[in-house]
């Protein structure tokens, strides 16, 4: 069983955040959240209801490690898919090695999957076993890049075969295993004009069901 684990942010309805909003700097949780220069909570993109956690606060790091460790000890989960793993990496790059060390001490064969690009060697070198088949652009899947390079700008007819758009690639030993998912919870596999295999990719929502490229065909397998 793979748990989808959110480490980058908390909801603006979170009890800690509500207390910080109500009491300002007097709240013991005010420093749990990343802040802009004006003291307002920080977030990425237009995620106005998802406030970034402050990884410069040692208590935030301790609580996040404790929370993930709980799931391993109490329920013996087999791994974590870490939502927006690129966020803490930007703000506190030293956190992921600490996190991994504690979890692997409890269960050495735990699978740690980063929602981040496997092309960035940071993730395999600092705690993760696998990452997403993204390009250098955040959230853009590698297949979209391949389609652009081959000049295939038109999507196949409904029900068409995506095999010709999914040629195999030789694994790069310098990066973690690259996983492609049918759907990563809150967004589809492809976006924009390069959604060439949309009919094949977005019909199910299993976060633990990666779509592998094997021998030039699309194949679905469970972790």
C-alpha positions in Angstrom: 0.0 0.0 0.0 1.4 3.4 -1.1 0.3 6.4 0.8 -0.1 9.8 -0.9 1.6 12.1 1.7 1.5 15.9 1.6 4.6 17.6 3.0 4.8 20.9 1.2 1.7 22.6 2.5 -1.3 22.6 4.8 -4.9 23.8 4.1 -5.9 27.3 5.2 -8.6 25.4 7.2 -5.9 23.6 9.2 -6.3 24.1 12.9 -2.7 25.3 13.3 -3.1 27.8 10.5 -6.5 29.0 11.9 -4.8 29.7 15.2 -2.0 31.6 13.6 -4.4 33.7 11.7 -6.4 34.4 14.8 -3.5 35.3 17.1 -0.8 36.4 14.7 2.8 36.2 16.1 1.4 35.4 19.5 0.3 32.0 18.1 2.8 29.1 18.8 2.0 28.0 15.2 2.8 31.3 13.4 6.2 30.1 12.5 4.9 26.8 11.3 4.2 28.5 8.0 6.5 30.1 5.4 6.0 33.8 5.4 6.5 36.7 2.9 8.3 39.8 4.0 5.0 41.3 5.0 4.2 38.4 7.3 1.5 36.9 5.1 1.6 33.2 4.6 3.3 32.1 1.4 2.1 29.6 -1.3 3.0 28.5 -4.8 1.1 29.4 -7.9 -2.5 30.2 -7.3 -2.8 27.7 -4.4 -4.1 30.4 -2.1 -5.8 27.8 0.1 -2.6 25.7 0.5 0.0 27.5 2.7 3.6 26.4 2.5 5.1 24.9 5.7 8.2 26.5 7.1 11.0 24.0 7.0 13.4 26.4 8.6 11.4 25.6 11.8 12.9 22.4 13.3 9.6 21.6 14.9 8.0 21.4 11.5 10.6 18.9 10.3 10.3 16.9 13.5 6.5 16.7 13.2 6.6 15.7 9.5 9.0 12.9 10.2 6.9 11.8 13.2 3.7 11.8 11.1 5.2 9.7 8.3 6.9 7.3 10.7 3.5 6.7 12.4 2.1 5.3 9.2 5.0 2.9 8.8 4.9 1.7 12.4 1.2 1.6 12.9 0.0 0.4 9.5 3.1 -1.1 7.9 2.6 0.9 4.7 4.9 0.0 1.8 5.8 3.5 0.8 4.9 7.1 0.2 4.1 9.1 -2.9 5.3 12.5 -1.7 3.1 15.3 -3.1 5.0 18.4 -4.4 8.3 17.0 -3.1 10.0 19.8 -5.1 8.6 22.4 -2.6 10.6 21.3 0.5 13.6 20.6 -1.7 13.6 24.3 -2.8 13.2 25.6 0.8 15.1 23.1 2.9 17.2 20.7 0.7 18.6 19.1 3.8 15.3 17.7 5.0 14.8 14.8 2.6 17.9 12.9 3.6 16.9 13.2 7.3 13.4 12.0 6.5 14.6 9.0 4.5 17.1 8.0 7.1 14.4 7.7 9.8 11.9 5.9 7.6 14.4 3.4 6.2 15.6 2.7 9.7 12.1 1.5 10.5 11.5 -0.3 7.2 14.5 -0.6 4.9 12.5 -1.7 1.8 10.0 1.2 1.9 9.4 2.8 -1.5 9.8 6.6 -1.5 8.4 8.3 -4.7 8.9 12.0 -5.3 6.4 14.1 -7.2 9.3 15.8 -8.9 11.4 15.3 -12.1 13.6 12.3 -12.1 15.9 14.3 -14.4 17.0 16.2 -11.3 19.6 14.0 -9.7 19.0 15.6 -6.3 16.1 13.2 -5.5 17.9 9.9 -5.9 21.0 11.3 -4.2 19.0 12.7 -1.3 16.5 10.1 -0.3 14.1 9.0 -3.0 13.9 5.7 -4.8 11.9 7.0 -7.8 10.5 10.2 -9.3 8.2 11.4 -12.1 9.0 11.2 -15.8 8.8 15.0 -16.0 10.8 17.3 -18.2 12.7 20.2 -16.7 9.4 22.1 -16.7 7.5 21.5 -13.5 4.5 19.2 -14.1 5.3 18.5 -17.8 5.5 14.8 -18.6 8.3 13.5 -20.7 6.0 12.0 -23.3 4.8 15.5 -24.2 8.4 16.5 -24.9 8.9 13.4 -27.1 5.8 14.1 -29.1 7.0 17.7 -29.8 10.4 16.4 -30.9 8.7 14.0 -33.4 6.4 16.7 -34.7 3.3 14.7 -33.7 1.0 17.6 -32.9 -2.3 16.0 -33.6 -4.0 13.7 -31.1 -5.1 10.3 -32.5 -8.8 9.6 -33.0 -10.8 8.6 -30.1 -9.9 5.1 -29.1 -6.7 5.3 -31.1 -3.6 3.4 -30.2 -1.0 5.3 -28.3 1.8 2.8 -29.0 3.4 4.9 -31.7 3.7 7.8 -29.2 5.2 5.7 -26.4 8.6 4.4 -27.6 10.9 2.9 -25.0 13.8 4.9 -23.5 17.0 3.4 -22.1 17.0 3.9 -18.3 19.6 6.4 -17.0 21.5 5.0 -14.0 22.3 8.5 -12.8 18.6 9.3 -12.1 15.9 7.5 -10.1 13.4 5.2 -11.7 11.0 7.3 -13.8 7.3 6.6 -13.2 4.4 7.7 -15.4 0.9 7.6 -13.8 -2.5 7.3 -15.3 -3.5 10.2 -13.0 -1.7 12.0 -10.2 -4.7 12.7 -8.0 -5.3 16.3 -8.8 -4.2 16.6 -12.4 -4.3 14.5 -15.6 -1.3 12.8 -17.1 -1.0 15.2 -20.0 -2.0 18.9 -20.3 -2.3 21.3 -23.2 -2.0 20.7 -26.9 0.2 17.6 -26.5 -2.5 15.4 -24.9 -2.0 12.8 -27.5 -3.0 9.8 -25.5 -5.6 11.4 -23.2 -8.2 8.7 -23.9 -5.8 6.1 -22.6 -4.3 8.0 -19.8 -7.1 9.6 -17.8 -9.6 6.8 -17.5 -8.6 5.8 -14.0 -7.3 7.5 -10.9 -5.0 4.9 -9.3 -2.0 6.8 -8.0 -0.2 3.5 -7.5 -0.8 2.4 -11.1 2.1 3.7 -13.2 2.0 3.6 -17.0 5.3 2.1 -18.1 6.9 2.4 -21.5 7.9 -1.2 -22.5 8.9 -2.3 -25.9 7.1 0.6 -27.6 3.7 0.0 -26.0 1.6 1.3 -23.2 1.3 -1.1 -20.3 -0.3 -0.8 -16.9 1.0 -2.4 -13.8 0.5 -2.1 -10.1 3.4 -1.3 -7.8 
